Amino acid sequence: MKRLRALLPLLVLVAIGLALFFGGALDRFDPHRIAQEQAELHAMIAAHPLLAALAQVGLMTLAIATGIPGAIVVVLAGGMLFGIVEGTVLSALGTTLGALILFFASRSAFAAGSSKAPAWVERVRSGYRAYPVSYAMFLRLVPIFPFGGVTIALAGLGCPLWLFLVATVTGGSVMIAFETALGAGLTETIAREGTVSLNLFAHRSVLLPLLGMAVLALAPIVLAQLRRKPPEA
């Protein structure tokens, strides 16, 4: 019963995320739909700026906390409606709040575990303990890792709250800034081409800076391993 209580927050978040996803909640944020209704939505934002800002933060918090797949469309919508600067700030704030909720729920679930972890998990933990900052930043900066999955992984690795916040605010904000900038240009792209392809997220102008920062995050680990290498006879 105690184990179930510890798991309950995480299970509830996952259940909400699945319900929202399969219920089509993200369809409302389809870029084509936002582009069609952009004039009306801009008028609503101008009439109620504070409420609109809180709505964007709240939506991002909910999306990240529940780990709903495809939450990037909320970030893109923020870019289309609020612009690059304001959209980045609002989405980054919501992302941080949502990540904290998921982190605490995951940490509670892992703390209830009593069985010994598999050997490969222990190896990952050992590497993390040796270079916690590099590991945390690398996981946050590599775009192929799901944001919610990284949050749960860091909780399982025993990442301290301060490091989790630093990695999430810095790494997460970088990702949000790129995605918001893409969103800010989607209206023009849709008007010009009539559609938008997810291939734009794989463009080298987006991936190369992120991968470059991920490599920099791993640099301390690589240098330490090179120093440990015994000299050749």
C-alpha positions in Angstrom: 0.0 0.0 0.0 2.9 2.4 0.8 4.5 1.6 -2.5 1.2 2.3 -4.3 0.9 5.7 -2.6 4.4 6.6 -3.7 3.7 5.6 -7.3 0.3 7.3 -7.4 1.4 10.8 -8.4 3.5 9.5 -11.3 0.7 7.1 -12.4 -1.9 9.9 -12.3 0.3 12.2 -14.4 1.0 9.5 -17.0 -2.8 8.6 -17.1 -3.7 12.3 -17.7 -1.1 12.6 -20.5 -2.4 9.5 -22.2 -6.0 10.7 -21.9 -5.2 14.1 -23.3 -3.2 12.6 -26.2 -5.7 10.0 -27.3 -8.5 12.5 -26.6 -7.1 14.7 -29.3 -6.2 17.6 -27.0 -3.2 18.6 -29.1 -5.3 18.9 -32.3 -6.3 22.4 -31.2 -2.7 23.5 -31.5 -2.2 22.3 -35.1 -0.1 24.9 -36.8 -2.4 25.1 -39.8 -5.4 25.7 -37.5 -3.5 28.3 -35.5 -2.5 30.1 -38.8 -6.2 30.2 -39.9 -7.4 31.6 -36.6 -4.3 33.8 -35.9 -6.1 37.2 -36.4 -8.8 36.3 -33.9 -6.3 34.8 -31.4 -4.1 37.9 -31.6 -7.2 40.0 -30.9 -8.0 37.9 -27.8 -4.4 38.1 -26.6 -4.4 41.9 -27.1 -7.6 42.2 -25.1 -6.5 39.9 -22.3 -2.7 39.8 -22.3 -2.2 38.6 -18.7 -4.8 35.8 -19.0 -3.3 34.7 -22.4 0.2 34.6 -20.9 -1.0 32.5 -17.9 -2.8 30.2 -20.3 0.4 29.6 -22.3 2.4 28.9 -19.1 -0.4 26.6 -17.8 -0.7 24.7 -21.0 3.1 24.1 -21.1 3.1 23.1 -17.5 0.4 20.5 -18.1 2.0 19.2 -21.2 5.4 18.7 -19.7 4.2 17.4 -16.3 2.1 14.7 -18.0 4.7 13.8 -20.6 2.1 14.0 -23.4 3.7 13.1 -26.7 3.8 15.9 -29.3 3.9 18.7 -26.7 6.1 20.6 -29.2 3.0 21.9 -30.9 2.2 24.0 -27.8 5.6 25.6 -28.1 5.1 26.2 -31.8 1.7 27.8 -31.1 3.4 30.0 -28.5 5.9 31.2 -31.1 3.1 31.9 -33.7 1.0 33.8 -31.2 3.4 35.6 -28.9 6.5 35.9 -31.0 10.0 34.7 -30.3 11.0 36.5 -27.1 7.7 36.4 -25.2 6.8 33.0 -26.5 10.2 31.6 -25.3 9.9 33.1 -21.9 6.3 31.8 -21.3 7.0 28.3 -22.7 10.3 28.0 -20.8 8.6 29.0 -17.5 5.8 26.4 -18.1 8.4 23.8 -19.1 10.4 24.3 -15.9 7.3 24.2 -13.7 6.0 21.1 -15.5 9.4 19.4 -15.3 9.5 20.1 -11.5 6.1 18.4 -11.0 7.2 15.3 -13.0 10.6 15.2 -11.3 9.1 15.2 -7.8 6.5 12.6 -8.8 9.2 10.4 -10.3 11.5 10.8 -7.3 8.8 9.7 -5.0 8.2 6.6 -7.2 11.9 5.7 -7.3 12.3 6.2 -3.6 9.6 3.5 -3.0 11.6 0.9 -4.9 13.4 -1.7 -2.8 14.6 -4.2 -5.4 18.2 -4.1 -6.6 18.6 -2.3 -9.9 19.9 -4.2 -13.0 23.6 -4.1 -13.6 23.4 -1.8 -16.6 21.4 0.7 -14.5 24.1 0.6 -11.8 26.7 1.3 -14.5 24.8 4.3 -15.7 24.5 5.6 -12.1 28.2 5.1 -11.5 29.0 7.2 -14.6 26.5 9.8 -13.6 27.9 10.1 -10.0 31.4 10.6 -11.5 30.3 13.4 -13.8 26.8 14.6 -12.7 26.8 18.0 -14.3 28.0 16.7 -17.7 25.6 13.8 -17.7 22.6 16.1 -16.8 23.5 18.7 -19.4 24.1 16.1 -22.1 20.7 14.5 -21.6 19.0 17.8 -21.6 20.7 19.1 -24.8 20.5 16.1 -27.1 17.2 16.5 -29.0 16.6 12.8 -29.6 15.9 12.2 -25.9 12.3 12.8 -24.9 12.0 15.6 -22.4 9.8 13.7 -20.0 11.9 10.6 -20.3 15.0 12.6 -19.3 13.2 14.1 -16.4 12.2 10.6 -15.1 15.8 9.3 -15.8 17.4 12.2 -13.8 15.0 11.5 -10.9 16.0 7.8 -11.0 19.7 8.7 -11.1 19.3 10.7 -7.9 20.0 14.1 -9.5 19.9 16.8 -6.8 17.2 19.5 -7.2 19.7 22.3 -7.9 21.4 20.4 -10.8 18.0 19.4 -12.2 16.9 23.0 -12.2 20.1 24.2 -13.8 20.1 21.6 -16.5 16.3 22.1 -17.2 16.4 25.9 -17.3 19.5 26.1 -19.5 19.1 23.0 -21.7 15.4 23.2 -21.8 15.4 26.9 -22.6 17.8 26.4 -25.5 15.4 23.9 -27.0 12.4 26.0 -26.3 14.1 29.0 -28.0 14.8 27.1 -31.2 11.3 25.6 -31.3 9.6 29.0 -30.6 11.7 30.7 -33.3 10.5 28.0 -35.7 6.9 28.5 -34.6 7.2 32.3 -35.1 8.0 31.7 -38.8 5.4 29.0 -39.4 2.6 31.4 -40.4 4.7 32.7 -43.3 5.9 29.2 -44.2 2.3 27.9 -44.3 1.1 30.9 -46.3 4.0 30.4 -48.8 4.0 26.6 -49.1 0.5 25.6 -48.0 1.8 23.1 -45.5 4.6 22.5 -42.9 6.8 19.4 -42.7 8.4 18.0 -39.5 11.6 17.8 -41.5 12.3 21.4 -40.6 13.1 20.2 -37.1 15.9 18.0 -38.6 17.5 20.9 -40.5 21.2 21.3 -39.8 20.7 24.9 -38.6 18.6 23.5 -35.8 20.4 20.3 -35.0 24.1 21.3 -35.3 24.0 24.0 -32.5 22.2 21.6 -30.2 24.6 18.7 -30.9 27.6 21.1 -30.5 26.4 22.1 -27.1 25.8 18.4 -26.2 29.4 17.6 -27.2 30.7 20.4 -25.0 28.7 19.0 -22.1 30.5 15.7 -22.6 34.0 17.3 -22.9 34.9 16.9 -19.2 34.1 13.1 -19.4 36.2 12.6 -22.5 39.1 14.6 -21.1 39.1 12.7 -17.9 39.1 9.4 -19.8 42.0 10.5 -21.9 44.0 11.5 -18.8 43.4 8.0 -17.3 44.6 6.2 -20.4 48.0 4.7 -19.6 51.0 5.8 -21.7 51.9 3.5 -24.5 55.1 1.5 -24.0 
